[in-house]
Amino acid sequence: MIDVELRGGPVPPPASGESAGADQTSGAPQVAVIRIDRPERRNALDIEHCEGLRAALGRAEDAGARAIVLTGVGSSFCAGADLNQVYGEAFTDALYNALHAITDTPLPVIAAVNGPAIGAGLQLALAADLRVAADSAVFAIPTARLGLAVDPWTLSRLAALAGGGTARAVVLGCETVPAARALGVGLVQRAGDLDVALAWADELAGLAPLTLAYSKQAFNEATDTGAVPSEAVTAAYEACWASEDAQEGRRARAEKRAPVFQGK
């Protein structure tokens, strides 16, 4: 379930599969809080939740929100993709539609990273404009342990925010980056919990919307222009997903053993 709360005003009726709450006690400009509410799976994303997230962003815009905070329910921000669906093209399409919905909205989006942001969870955080991380937050992309790959857009965003060295350590070395280190390298902009993120969002909601929308668009264009892959990179990415190693990673996970990769 994707929960949407609009602080400072009512929110339109939810679509099927969503729930909505409203806190109308604040007179401040509106801030939409979008929560990934699947704590029993550590907020892992499946097609339903990707589509729900995209719809929630649209609802926040339609309701007149001026800023958005994205967070997770429970102790995780998002533990990644639901591996029961990740191998299907429909999931990939749903995930990237959700990521692009975050980058395409003219509203500033703050990721309040309240716990682990792994794989697709880190991609959500990267798609946001700003990141606030709790002490319990960690960041990782363990695709090399599964024989899978993330797209060039993700790699470009990670390198732009965290630096090329840290990005390579995360992706090539499967390193996990704790909150303090993430703050130090620039992946995270502020340390704190949801209240810190909400206070920052309240500040953003009082700023000039057109200036924020333009600045966001320009930042994204500058970062994402370098993410257009060559044919060779695209072929290599697709080869990872179609490889025997990817199938071995899937089998090893099901059999609860370490994978044995062959490079084919």
BARO-717010 format. One line per 3 residues: their letters; for each residue x, y, z of C-alpha. Coordinates in steps of 0.001 Angstrom, whole numbers, plus 524288, in hexadecimal, padded with zeros to 5 digits. Layout:
BARO-717010
a> X/Y/Z; ...
***
This chain:
BARO-717010
mid> 80000/80000/80000; 80447/80DFC/7FD4C; 7FF63/8178B/80787
vel> 7FDE8/825FD/80443; 7FC5F/83082/80E96; 7FB0D/83ED1/80B0E
rgg> 7FF38/84795/81625; 7F78E/8542D/815D7; 7EBE2/85062/80D81
pvp> 7E324/84599/8084E; 7E7B7/83B72/7FEA4; 7DF8A/83610/7F352
ppa> 7D907/828BF/7F51D; 7E2B1/81D75/7F3BA; 7E2DA/8142E/7E858
sge> 7E0BC/805AC/7EA6A; 7EB9A/7FFAA/7F290; 7EF8F/80C8E/7F8D8
sag> 7EC0E/812D0/805AB; 7EC36/8210F/8094C; 7ED51/82890/815E6
adq> 7EC12/83720/817F9; 7F1D4/84000/8223C; 7EAE5/84D02/820EA
tsg> 7F04E/85330/82D43; 7FB70/85A46/8269A; 7F9BF/86766/8200C
apq> 806C8/86629/81924; 807DD/863DD/80A74; 8043A/85612/8070F
vav> 80DE1/84AE8/8083A; 80A1B/83D71/8035F; 80FA1/831DB/80AD4
iri> 81007/82565/802C8; 812B3/818ED/80A57; 81623/80B9D/804EB
drp> 80DE9/80344/80DF7; 8126F/7F537/80CAB; 81A42/7F31D/81924
err> 81858/7E465/8191B; 820EB/7E419/80CD2; 829AF/7EF2E/81158
nal> 822B3/7F7CB/80769; 827E7/7F012/7FBD5; 82227/7F503/7EF25
die> 8196A/7ECEA/7E66D; 81193/7F151/7DAA2; 805F3/7F55A/7E2F0
hce> 80E15/7FE12/7EBB4; 8158B/80416/7E059; 808BC/8078E/7D9C4
glr> 80335/80C60/7E6AA; 80EF6/81522/7E8BE; 80D6B/81B12/7DB51
aal> 7FEFA/81D80/7DDCC; 801D6/82365/7EB22; 80B1D/82D51/7E532
gra> 80077/83168/7DBC5; 7F6B2/832A3/7E6CF; 8000A/83B34/7EE73
eda> 8017A/8444D/7E2D3; 7F2CC/844AA/7E067; 7F054/847E4/7EEB5
gar> 7F8E6/853F9/7EDDC; 80479/84F0B/7F5B8; 810A2/8577F/7F524
aiv> 81A6C/84D3B/7F9A3; 81AC0/83E87/7FB7C; 82121/835D9/805B1
ltg> 822E8/8278B/80225; 82575/81DC8/80D07; 82309/80FD0/81156
vgs> 81A76/80A11/81BF5; 8218B/80275/8268E; 8302A/800AA/82799
sfc> 83375/800A3/81905; 832E2/80B1C/80EA4; 83268/8010D/803BE
aga> 839D0/7F435/803BB; 839CF/7F39A/7F4E2; 831EE/7ECD8/7EA7F
dln> 8292C/7E170/7ED9D; 831B6/7D6A5/7E80E; 825B2/7CEB6/7E4A8
qvy> 822DB/7D8BD/7DA02; 82FE2/7DF07/7D6CE; 832F2/7D5ED/7CB74
gea> 82708/7DA12/7C39E; 826B0/7E54E/7B9EA; 819DB/7EA1C/7BFA5
ftd> 8207D/7ECC5/7CCA7; 82BD9/7F3F2/7C655; 82260/7FCA4/7BEED
aly> 81A7E/7FF6E/7CB3B; 826B1/8029B/7D324; 82C4D/80C1D/7C94B
nal> 81F1E/8127D/7C745; 81EE2/8150A/7D5EE; 82CCF/81A3D/7D601
hai> 829FD/82347/7CA9D; 81D98/827EE/7D14B; 82625/82C84/7DC98
tdt> 82FBB/83386/7D3BF; 82531/83910/7CAD0; 81C68/83F12/7D51B
plp> 81F14/84DB1/7D635; 81E01/84C8B/7E4F7; 82A4C/84AD3/7ED35
via> 82AF0/83D0E/7F2B8; 83231/839E2/7FF4E; 83544/82BAE/80236
avn> 8346C/82998/810EC; 83CC9/81D64/81190; 83885/81733/81E57
gpa> 84002/80A6A/81CB0; 84661/801E0/8124D; 84571/806CC/8044B
iga> 849EC/7FB2B/7FC5C; 849A7/7F967/7ED9E; 83CD7/7FF3A/7E8F3
glq> 83C07/8062C/7F60C; 8489F/80D5D/7F324; 8435F/81051/7E596
lal> 8378A/816D3/7EBDE; 8407F/81EF7/7F462; 848B8/822B4/7E895
aad> 83CA7/826E8/7E108; 838F4/83047/7EBF8; 83E80/83DFB/7EBF4
lrv> 8437C/83DC1/7F9F2; 8461C/83341/803F7; 84509/8332A/812D2
aad> 84A43/826EF/81962; 847EA/8215E/826E4; 85311/81AD5/82E2E
sav> 84D70/80D99/82A67; 84E0C/8107B/81BD8; 85758/808D7/8132C
fai> 858E2/8093B/8046E; 85CB2/7FE14/7FB5B; 85B0F/7F871/7EDBB
pta> 85E82/7E9EC/7EED1; 85B67/7E657/7E0AE; 868B8/7E002/7DE8E
rlg> 86504/7D5E9/7E8DF; 85905/7D26B/7E0DD; 85E98/7D2B8/7D31F
lav> 855E6/7DE60/7CFD8; 85880/7EC9B/7CC4E; 8533D/7FA44/7CE58
dpw> 8518F/80383/7C2F7; 85AED/80E7B/7BEF9; 85191/818C9/7C447
tls> 8532B/8132A/7D1F6; 861ED/81275/7D0AD; 8629F/8206A/7CBB9
rla> 85A18/82594/7D6B7; 861A5/81E3B/7E113; 86EB6/8231C/7DBF4
ala> 869C3/8311B/7DAFF; 8650B/8311F/7E90E; 86EAC/82865/7F03D
ggg> 87A9A/829CF/7E77F; 88037/82030/7DDE5; 88880/81910/7E7DF
tar> 87D60/8166F/7F139; 8745A/812C9/7E5F8; 87E14/808AD/7E110
avv> 87FF4/8034D/7EEC1; 8713C/801B8/7F048; 86EDE/7FB70/7E306
lgc> 87B8D/7F44E/7DFEE; 87F29/7F10C/7EDF2; 8715C/7EF35/7F32D
etv> 874E6/7F815/7FE89; 86A7A/7FCA4/807F5; 86B2B/80B19/80B37
paa> 8667F/80F03/818D8; 85F63/81BC1/81B45; 86B15/82322/820AB
ral> 87379/81FDF/814E5; 8684D/82309/80BA5; 86758/83077/811D5
gvg> 875FD/83258/810C4; 876C1/82F41/8023B; 86AB0/83728/7FE90
lvq> 8613A/82C2A/7FBB8; 8592D/83116/80742; 8572C/83F92/809D6
rag> 8524C/83F62/817E9; 8526C/835DB/8233A; 845E4/83381/82AA6
dld> 838B4/82D00/82B65; 82BB6/82F99/824CF; 82988/83BE0/82CE9
val> 8360D/841B3/8276E; 83192/83E98/819A4; 8241B/84466/81C32
awa> 829E3/850E3/821AC; 83264/85231/81599; 826BC/84F84/80CC8
del> 81F1C/85A29/813CF; 82A28/86389/8107D; 82A2D/85F69/80240
agl> 81B66/860B5/80178; 81CBA/86F20/804B5; 82655/871E0/7F9AE
apl> 82352/87629/7EBC3; 81D6D/86A5A/7E4B5; 8219A/86E68/7D703
tla> 82FA1/87058/7DB5E; 82FEA/86308/7E1D9; 829B0/85C69/7D615
ysk> 83355/862AC/7CCA4; 83F04/85F98/7D53F; 83AD2/85173/7D6C3
qaf> 83900/84FEB/7C826; 84643/85602/7C53F; 84D58/84DB4/7CF5C
nea> 8470F/84155/7CA2B; 84A09/844C0/7BC18; 85850/84759/7BF53
tdt> 8599C/83A75/7C6B2; 85184/831CF/7BDEB; 8574E/8365D/7B102
gav> 8636F/82E85/7B44D; 85B2D/82292/7B720; 85780/82018/7A8EC
pse> 85E1D/812FA/7A664; 86567/80EBF/79A54; 860BC/802E6/792D1
avt> 86BDA/7FB19/798CD; 867F2/7FEBF/7A6B0; 859B0/7FBB2/7A3EB
aay> 85D68/7EE75/79E5C; 865FB/7EB6C/7AA26; 85B0A/7EF3B/7B37D
eac> 85136/7E69A/7AC7F; 85B0B/7DB7E/7ABF9; 85C07/7DB8D/7BAD8
was> 84D64/7D97D/7BC3F; 84D39/7CEDB/7B1DB; 8594D/7C7DA/7B6F4
eda> 85AF4/7BA7F/7BCFA; 860EB/7C194/7C897; 853FB/7C891/7CAE3
qeg> 84D0C/7BB7A/7CAED; 8575C/7B605/7D419; 85541/7C166/7DD52
rra> 846BC/7BEAC/7DD49; 848B6/7B01D/7DFD0; 8528B/7B2A2/7EA8D
rae> 84925/7BBB1/7F175; 83E3E/7B19F/7F0BC; 8475D/7A6F5/7F59A
kra> 84D23/7AFAC/80038; 85B40/7ADDD/7FBD5; 8663B/7B625/7F674
pvf> 865B7/7B7C0/7E7A3; 87073/7B297/7DED1; 871E5/7BBEE/7D360
qgk> 87830/7B7EE/7C680; 8783D/7C4BC/7BF15; 86E8C/7C03F/7B4DE
***
